[in-house]
Amino acid sequence: MNEREVVLNLEGISKVYGSGERAVTALDNVTLEARFGEVVLVMGPSGSGKTTLLTIAGALLRPTSGTVRLCGENVTAMDESGLASVRRGKIGFVYQSFNLLEALTALENVRLVAADSRNGTASKDHAREVLETLGLGHRLNSLPRQLSDGEKQRVAIARVLAKDPVLILADEPTANLDAKRGHEVMELLRQKALEMDKAVIIVSHDHRLRDVADRVVWLEDGRLRKEDGSPAADGPGAAARGQAESVPREQP
């Protein structure tokens, strides 16, 4: 078992959209945690609740019931101002569409985020340093249209790392990448998560990412399941909150 400190704890999370006969349960009593230096891969078919889970973990959506704790702090009890502060200071998002500003260079895209915590030259130096560690030192002054999709995703990851969050959430991050580039970029993210002690949760259909993750969690019909498809235990005693329904990363 990973003895690192828990970053994110989702306890008994349910999310219901609508009411009465039109009610749709997107998540049903999901309990899961992620720790510093750990990559958790959430897999499941379309409509299984993966995106809803990630959105709740990112403090963008409130659950119908259950508790979200980030670094021990009860996020579900916060008002909108508190949630915005958590998103700004502690959570970073990586999207499949990259979300880069087309009029800005790679360095400027990353510096825009680094400037939140640093000023002037310090933010520029920090942005350059992060890009260089991701192998983009030769692309600092390139616009997004001049970059390959793999390079764009690395710039997006650099932007997140420059923000220095404790939790990184990635939504189908390889959807626009070929198999080779997708695996390379996610392996790079895993290495940086370990080096910089970040917790990472990836939601994806891409089975090729299994060997990038420390744990694989299966979500189906809004419920966590074991790899064989049988229901996973729920509630506070559920095998260290999610360990039972996980597949450990294979060691080389």
Residue pairs with C-beta under 8 A, 6 or more apart in sequence:
1 240
1 243
2 35
2 38
2 214
4 35
4 36
4 37
4 38
5 35
5 36
6 33
6 34
6 35
6 72
7 34
7 35
7 36
7 70
7 71
7 166
7 167
7 199
8 32
8 33
8 34
8 57
8 68
8 69
8 70
8 167
8 199
8 201
9 33
9 67
9 68
9 69
9 70
9 241
10 30
10 31
10 32
10 33
10 53
10 56
10 57
10 66
10 67
10 68
11 31
11 66
11 67
11 68
11 69
11 236
11 241
12 29
12 30
12 31
12 65
12 66
12 67
12 234
12 235
12 236
13 27
13 29
13 30
13 31
13 32
13 53
13 56
13 63
13 65
13 66
13 67
13 68
14 25
14 27
14 28
14 29
14 30
14 63
14 64
14 65
14 66
14 222
15 25
15 26
15 27
15 49
15 52
15 56
15 61
15 63
15 64
15 222
16 23
16 24
16 25
16 26
16 64
17 23
17 24
17 26
18 24
25 222
26 49
26 52
26 222
27 49
27 52
27 53
27 56
27 63
27 222
27 223
28 221
28 222
28 223
29 66
29 223
29 234
29 235
30 49
30 53
30 66
30 219
30 222
30 223
30 224
31 224
31 234
31 235
31 236
31 238
31 241
31 242
32 40
32 53
32 217
32 224
32 241
32 242
33 240
33 241
33 242
34 40
34 167
34 199
34 200
34 201
35 199
36 166
36 197
36 198
36 199
37 193
37 194
37 197
37 198
37 199
38 193
38 199
38 200
38 214
38 215
39 189
39 190
39 193
39 200
39 201
39 202
39 212
39 213
39 214
39 215
39 249
40 199
40 200
40 201
40 202
40 213
40 214
40 215
40 216
40 217
40 246
41 202
41 203
41 204
41 209
41 210
41 212
41 213
41 215
41 216
41 217
42 50
42 53
42 54
42 201
42 202
42 203
42 204
42 217
42 218
42 219
43 50
43 203
43 204
43 205
43 207
43 210
43 216
43 217
43 218
43 219
44 50
44 218
44 219
44 220
45 205
45 220
46 205
48 219
48 220
48 221
48 222
49 219
49 221
49 222
50 203
50 219
51 171
51 203
52 61
52 222
53 203
53 219
54 169
54 171
54 201
54 203
55 61
56 62
56 63
56 68
57 68
57 167
57 169
57 201
58 87
58 91
58 93
58 169
59 68
59 70
59 75
59 78
59 83
59 86
59 87
59 91
60 87
62 76
63 76
66 76
67 74
67 76
68 74
68 75
68 76
69 75
70 86
70 90
70 91
70 166
70 167
71 90
71 166
73 86
75 82
75 83
75 86
78 86
88 116
89 165
90 165
90 166
90 167
91 165
91 166
91 167
91 168
91 169
92 160
92 161
92 163
92 165
92 167
92 168
92 169
93 160
93 168
93 169
93 170
93 171
94 153
94 156
94 157
94 160
94 168
94 169
94 170
94 171
94 173
94 189
95 156
95 170
95 171
95 172
95 173
96 171
96 172
96 173
96 174
96 175
96 176
97 176
98 144
98 149
98 152
98 153
98 155
98 156
98 176
99 156
100 109
100 144
100 152
100 155
100 156
100 159
101 108
101 109
101 112
101 144
102 143
102 144
102 145
103 143
104 112
104 143
104 144
105 140
105 141
105 142
105 143
106 131
106 136
106 139
106 140
106 141
106 142
106 143
106 144
106 147
106 151
106 155
106 158
107 124
107 127
107 128
107 131
107 140
107 141
109 144
109 155
109 159
110 127
110 130
110 131
110 155
110 158
110 159
110 162
111 123
111 124
111 126
111 127
111 162
112 159
113 127
113 159
113 160
113 162
113 163
114 123
114 124
114 126
114 127
114 130
114 162
114 163
115 123
116 163
117 123
117 163
117 164
118 126
126 162
127 158
127 162
128 137
128 140
130 158
130 161
130 162
131 137
131 139
131 140
131 155
131 158
133 192
134 154
134 155
134 157
134 158
134 161
134 188
134 192
135 154
135 188
136 151
136 154
136 155
136 158
139 146
139 147
139 151
139 155
142 151
144 152
144 155
147 155
148 181
149 176
149 177
149 181
150 177
150 181
150 182
150 184
150 185
153 173
153 176
153 177
153 181
153 185
154 185
154 188
157 185
157 188
157 189
157 192
160 168
161 192
161 196
161 198
164 196
165 198
166 198
166 199
167 198
167 199
167 200
167 201
168 189
168 193
168 198
168 199
168 200
168 201
169 200
169 201
170 189
170 200
170 201
170 202
170 203
170 204
171 203
172 203
172 204
172 205
172 206
173 182
173 185
173 186
173 189
173 202
173 204
174 181
174 182
174 183
174 185
174 186
174 204
174 206
174 208
174 209
175 204
175 206
177 185
179 208
182 206
182 208
182 209
183 208
183 209
183 212
186 202
186 209
186 212
187 212
189 200
189 212
190 200
190 212
190 213
192 198
193 199
193 200
202 209
202 212
202 213
210 216
210 247
211 249
211 250
213 249
214 248
214 249
215 242
215 243
215 246
215 247
215 248
215 249
216 227
216 246
216 247
217 224
217 242
217 245
217 246
218 224
218 225
218 226
218 227
218 229
218 245
219 225
220 229
223 231
223 232
223 234
224 232
224 234
224 242
224 245
225 231
225 232
225 245
226 232
226 244
226 245
227 245
227 247
232 238
232 244
232 245
233 239
233 244
233 245
238 244
238 245
239 245
